[in-house]
Amino acid sequence: MLCASLTAWADSAYNGETLYGFNTNPTHSVSFEGAYVGQAMMVTYSNVQQLQGCKVTGIAVPNGVATGSATTHDITLFIASGMSDTGGMTSTQTVSGQMDLTRPTEYRIYPLKSPITIGSGTNPFWVGFTCKNDPAVCLPLLTDNKGHNDGQTGGYLGTGSSVSKITWSDKSETIGYCGVRLVVEGGSLATNNVTLSGAKLPLQADPGAEAVVPVSIQNNAWNAVKELTVGYSVNGGTQQSSSVKLDTPLPYNMTADVNVPMQMPAKEQDGAKISYKITGLGSAKNNATSGVSAEGYTLIMDSSKGVQRAMVLEESTGTTCGWCPRGIVGISKLMEVADKGTFIPIAVHTADEMFMMKYQGFSSFCGGMQPASVPNRDKGRFGVIDPSYENLLPIYEFVKPYKSWAAIEITSKKPKGKQLEVTAQVTPAIDLSGKYAMIYVLTEDGIGPYYQMNFFSPMFANGQILEWWDEQPNVVNWTYDHVARGLSDYEGTALPTKMSAGQSYPLTATLTLHDECNLDHCQVIAMVLNQTTGCIENATTLGYNEQSSLEELDAPEAPGLWYDLLGRRVAHPTHGIYIVGGRKIKI
């Protein structure tokens, strides 16, 4: 028998009734071969729990799209206690009806002969319709034409030589949710209940600017959300308020990102703490009592002062992880499109030949999952993600335009037996006071080959496509890049708690190298960690055999005009890094 796990949504309908289902925008018609076709939605155990005490009074189906001169099309609606993916269903109630082809894609309600009251003993059931398949008359099957890859079932499409021989399968991941909804009435349904799942605060904003912040919300009530009011404050100061009308009303159990204007503070600072809360739904009070507030951090700095921000991607992976080829492909594809130095991957291997004990804290940070990553260790903004290209690209595009205060330069790297001594320096663009640290990582390319498990192989028949990998055996002999081979300290080595704009702060630390590390194939990475937020502020990378752009001088002997790294003229240079005649000079 077919089984599924789904979550539906609802919006207001007629006379206090609610349409409960999946497809709120049934605009895409699909066609199948076969004498009969149908659509069905499963009402699962969790849905039954949501609907306790409510009454199902009808079935709503969107009218099909006419392809000829007919104005109606006969359909048979059903409630079923079971369905089979080999054909057939166990109907408990049927209703005859006609689609109105003069009003295509609009939902039409068909009342049940015997309404169903949902009680504690109600079992999961199916609801849908069947009809003759005549493409010369109409196309009766409508979806929302969205690929829903959320692991939830959106409903079934079926085709067969007769109603009893229709075979049913869920197509929501490829052609969208089907056009079937329940008509539900009940006086105990929740209203005006919206929770917050986060906000993508800007990584950096100009002082005093108005930033448009995407705030992620979920509607837990049966009435659609049309307006949202968010209160917010900076560093615990005076609360401000911003109200936004939604372009499209948000139905029950759906999520959306709502762009909320927020005024940024006028003073330059790193880590401005922005607290925000859903305070109302237009003129209505928000009845949610938890999950309505959150906070995050933003760099407040004039954009003209900052430097390019890099996206660091530490990835938890391993040779015995059959899904990890997804990360291999995702990182490789992003490396092809990213500007040099703006995307820095670090493959952190667990429980295989490339494992590093010193990096094991990252696996715990990712919840022990593989493949898994937290871009720039910024779990608040990005969460723990699967490092597929589809996930990585939008995050990279979000990070890249923002500036960082941290200009980082690797100045030396000296091998000492099985250790590597690295020195780098950070030059802040603004005055800082806080807890920061420098982390050094050594990565190596061309390691192996080792045997990599491949769950995309045809032998596993999971149906997922991953370029070259889905044509390979379940074990692939693979050579690995970007592998972590040395780490100074996972939490970093402390920088001064007070740093001045334009002043360079060097730091030296030692990395213990992997026994089989080949330095000629290695990259040295230096990154600055904000120990208050736990996020990586910025990073840079340099090949082991590449020379630093800095030159060591005993005194400012180079001729020409001297400038600091912020482009300001310096008459009497002291210790630090300067630009003279287009080259960097360290004194």
Buried (B, 14 or more C-beta within 10 A) or exposed (E): EBEBEBBBBBBBBEEEBBBBBBBBBBBBBBEBEBBBBBBBBBBBEEBBEBBEEBBBBBBBBBBBBBBEEBEBBEBBBBBBEBBEBEBBBEBBBBBEBBBBBEEBBEBBBBEBEEEBEBEEEBEBBBBBBBBBBBEEBBBBBBBBBBEBEEEBBBBBBBBBEEBEBBBBEBBBBEBBBBBBBBBBBBEEBBEBBBBBEBBBBBBBBBBEBEBEBBBBBBBBBBBBBEBBBBBBBBEEEEEBEBBBEBEEBBBBBBEBBBEBEBBBBEEBBBBBBBBBBBBBBBEBEBEBEEBBBBBBBBBBBBEEBBBBBBBBBBBBBBBEBBBBBBBBBBBBBBBEEBEEEBBBBBBBBBEBBBBBEBBBEBBEBBEEBBBBBBBBBBBBBBEEBBBBBEBBBEBBEBBBEBBBBBBBBBBBBEEEEEEBBBBBBBBBBBBBEBBBBBBBBBBBBEBBEBBBBBBBBEEBEEEEEBEEBBEBEBBBEBEBBBBBBBBBBBEBBBBEEEBEBBBBBBBBBBBBBBEEBBBEBBBBBBBBBBBEBBBBBBBBBBBBEEEBBBBEBEEBEBEEEBBBBBEEEBEEBEEBBBBBEEEBBBB
